[in-house]
Amino acid sequence: MLYNKLILLAGAATLSSTLFSLAFADGWDPNSQAPNVDSIVKSRHNLTVSYSTYGTEMNAYRNDYREVCVYCHTPHGANSQVKAPLWNRTINTGTYTIYDKPRTLNQPIGQPGPNSLTCLSCHDGTISPDSIINMPGSGGYNKAMESVNDQAWLDTWVLDGRGAGPAPGNNRHLKLDKTPGPTSCMACHQPGNAFNAPDFTVFSIQTDLRDDHPIGILFPQDTSAAHVDFNAPTHKSSNGLISFFDRDGDGRPDTNEVRLYDTGEGPEVECASCHDPHGIESGGPGSKFNPSFLRVNNGISDNGTPGTSGIVSATGSALCLTCHDK
């Protein structure tokens, strides 16, 4: 099994992977072999492919549905427990440990909203990336999967030409649990692993959010006072549910613009405020995506180091300074 191979080869990581291992403050892994151009199909969020040398091993640890969008969306039978567009994934209905550090303003902060729960349904490490409600084809729907990560149900995905299910006797649907082990993606995707697989440590957010940027936090409503060092969003969407910083002046919340989501308590910062899981071109159509699926490139540029080729530079801390007036 792949996990056993890892244990045997744990000390065999190549010198080159050590020498060229790069780390960035936002968690971006520049060693990713995904092209990150054109669309989500060529990004790491396309879960039907692996850019690792050992990619075929993944078929024993997640269902390959052979459909890119189905890992998150479905045209029918979407998750009714979360206000997200045609959401096909299981949602964690438990609670999160929220940010509790000192803040510039004592703004209310609560549990993550829908535009964070969708991201956390993979990244909090409690739900398998292939845990979906409606599998491709007929007969693959299970409403109970809205809030239950049912491993036995996922094992019903069959090898009938539609995709690749788990290998016989090896029915594992791994999770982004930060602790390496037989149920965690980190069994291979840990630092210095023997397979030269990307390090996923920083992508495993977990349910303790105290070491991450606050989400579910209300954005200051009055930014005119002298002591409030925040910029005010410039526009609201036509339905009033999204406040956004309109970079190009077209009056709509484009994918490369930071936005705040109002689910009944006022505009709040959520994961999707700063990230778009489909990828954003760093320099317009045809250019490489902003690192870490960011809506605004935070200053990483093509500087000749591994993984930076094709990225168009942006002003340093451009994303942070969209909201923070410093």
N, C-alpha and C positions, 0 to 999 in steps of 0.2 A: 504494500500500500504506500501511497505517496508520503503519508506522515512518517511511516517507518523508514522510508528512504531518507527523509530529512534528518532523522535521528542519526542514521549511519554516516551521513555525509556532512553533518553540521560543521565539522572543522575544515571542510574542503572548499570554502568560498575562495574564488579566484582573486589574485592580487589586483587584477585590473578593476574588478568591481569595487574593491576597497579604495583604490587610488582615485577612481572617478565618481565616487559616491558624493553627490552634492545635496545640500539641504538649504531650503529657503524659509524665511520667517513665516510665510503664509502656508507652509506645508506642501508646496508644489514639489513634485518629483520630476526633475528634468531628465532623468534617465528613462522615462517612459518611451516605449518604442511606437506608441500610437502616433500616427501622422498629425492628428489634431487640426485638420483642415476640412473645409467644405460643409460637413454636417456631423451630427452625433454618430453617424455610422463609422466614422474614422476616428472616434475618440474612445477612451477607456470606458465610457458609459454604454458602449455597445457590448452587452454581456454575451453576445453570441460568438465572440472571438476572443482569442488571447494573443497578446503580442510577446508572450514568453516562449522560450525554446521548448518548454515542457507543457505547452498549451493543451495538448490532447489529454493530458492527465486530468484536466479540469472536468471532463465529462463524467467522472465518477463522483464529483463533489458539487455539481450544480446541474440543473436541467438546461440543456441547450434547446430553447424553444424555436430557434432558427428565425425568430422575428425580433427585430430591434426594439420596437415600441412596446411590445406586450409586457415587458418587465415592469413597466410603469402604467401603461394606459390600455383601456379596452373600449371598443365601441358599444358594448352591451354589458349589462351586469356589473357596473362599476361599484366601488365601495361607497356605501351610503353613510358611513360614519365619519367621513372627512370631507370638507368642502374643497375638493381639488378636482381638476378637470378629468373626468372619465378615469378615475384612479383605480388601478388594477391590483395594487399591492396591499398586503396585510399591514395594519397600523398598530403600533404599540399603544395600548390603552392604559398603560401604567403611568406613573408620575416620574418626573425628572427632578434631580437636584439642581436647582437654578442658581444662577450667578449671585454671589453674596458679598462681593468685594466693594470697597468704596467707589462711589460714582460721582461725576462732576455735579449732577443734579440728582436729587432723590426721587427719580421717576419710578412709578409703579412697574413692577416686573412680575410676570406670572409664568404659567406653563407655556411651552411652545405652542404656537398657533398652527393652522393647517399648512401654511407655507414653510414651516419648519418640520412638521411631522412627516411630510412626504420625504424629505431628505433623510431624516433620522430613521425612517423605516428600513434603510440599509445601514446607515452610518452609526446607529447607536449600538450595534453589535448584538441585538436581541432577536433579529429576524433575518432569515436567509434571503439573499438577493433574488432567488428564484421563487420566493413565496408569493404566489399570485392567486387571484380569485378565479379568473377565467383563462384557462389554458387555450392555446390555439386549437382550432378544429371543434367538432361537436362532441358533447358529452364531457367536457372538461371544466365544468363550472361548479363551484362550491361556495355558497354564500357565507358559510361558517368561517372561511378563510379571511373575512374582513378583519377579524381581531385575533385569530388563532393561527399560529405558525405550525400547521399540522404536517409533520414530516411524512407520515404514512400516506396522506393525500398526495403529496408531491411525488411520492414513489409510483403513483399510478400513471405518470407520463410514460408513454410506451415508445419503443424503438420501431416505428412503423414508417419511417421515411420522412416524418414531419420534423424530427429532431433527435437529439441524443439524450436519453435518460440515464439514470444511475446504473453503474455496472452491477451485475448480479452479486448479491451478498455484500455490496459496498455502498449501500444506500445512505449517503451522507449529503446533507445540504448545509454546507458550512456557513458561518456567520462572521462578520467583521468584529469578532470579540478580540479585544486587545491581548488577552492571555493566550499564548500559543498552546495548542492542544489538538486532539483529534476532532473537535467540533468547530475549530476556528480556522479562518482563512490565513491567520498568522502562523499556522503550522509551516507554511512556506514563505509567506510574505513578511518575514521579520528581518531585521538588519543583519547583513552579512550572511544571508542564507546560501546554502550550497547550490541552489538552482539558478542563481543570479536573477531571481524574481524580484520585481519592484517591492520596496519596503512600503507597506500599507499602514504602518503604525499611526501616522498622523491622521489618516482617513478614518480611523476607528474612534469616533467621538465619544461613544459610551453614553450612559444615562446620567453621569455626573457632569453637568455643564458649567461647573464653577471655573474651569480653566479655559473657557472659550468666550468669544465675544458675546455679550448679552443678547439673547433673543427673547421674544415675548415681552420686550420692554417698550413702554410708551415713549414716543419721541416728543421732545419739548414742544408744547403748543405755541408758546410765546418766545420767539427767539430774538426779540428786539431789545430786551433788557441787557444792560452792560455786562452782567455777570454770566449771561447765557452764551457759551461759546459754541453754538451750533448754527449751521446754515438752515434757512427755511426752505422746504421743498417749493419748487416754483409753480407746480401745476397739480391738479387732481384729475383723475380719470372721469369720464362722463357719468359713471355710476357712483362716484365719490368714494369708492372702496380702495383706491390706490392713490397715494400722494407720491410725486416723483420729481426728480431733478432733470428738467428737460434740457439736455445738452445741445440739441440741434434746433430747438424752437418750433417743432412741428405740432406741439400740443398733445402728443400721445406718449404713453410709456413704452418706449422702444426697449428692445432686449439689452442694449448696452447702456441703459440708464438705471441708476440706483432708485429703488422704490420702497415705500412703506405700505404695510397692509392694515386695513381697518376691518376687523371682524366683529365690531360692536363696541369696542372700548376706546377707539381712537387709533390713529396711525401708529403701528408698532414695527420695530425692527425684527425681521425673521431671516432665516437662512437665505431665502430667495431674494432678499433685499440686495444682497451683494453677489449672489451666484446664479447663473443660469445653467442648468444641467445639460443643455443642448450645445453649449459652446458659443463663444462670441469671438468673431474675427478681430485680431488686434489692430489691423490696419485696413479694414474694409474687406469686401468679398474677395476670396481667393487667398487671403493671408492666414497665417497660423493663429490658432485660438489664443486668447488671453490665458495665461497659466491658471490652474485651479478653477477653471470654469467661471472666473470672475467676470462681472459685468464691465468693470473698468480695470484695465491693466495697472497694477500698483507700482510700476516702474521697472519691471524685468524687461530686459532687451536682448537682442541678438548680439552677444559679446564674444562669440566664438567658443564658448564652453559647451560641453555636451548637452544636448537637449534644448538649446536656445535658438538654433538656426531657424530663421523665418519669422521670429517674433518681432513685432514693431514696437519700439520703445514708447513709453509714456512717462509723464512726469512722476518722479518719485513720490510715493504715498498719495497718488492721485485718487485712489478709492477712498482712503481715510478722510482726505480733505474735502470730499464731496459733502459729507455731513458735518464734520468737525471743523469749526472755525478756529484755527490755531495760528 
